[in-house]
């Protein structure tokens, strides 16, 4: 993603060999920007920012508990708890999404 490549030129960490092409740099999962001389043009991207969320759609819940689990037991497992609707897990795993 473009935002992962917004790194100050002096903070770039080299990610390719001298003379690497933009295409080969990107194929390696790195960022390429040849606009500033004297710094790496092929450089390591910032890590993706992710967060854990409780999915809103009950159809995609992945069970983290058992029938009759309490909210306290569920949260002690570091899972989400919503006692509705019927027929889906009430204790379920978080989903990881990019910010």
Secondary structure, 3 states (H helix, E strand, C coil): CHHHHCCCHHHCCECCCCCCCHHHHHHCCCEECCCCCCCCCEECCCCCCEEEECCCCHHHCCECCCCCCCHHHHHHCCCEECCCCCCCCCEECCEEEEC
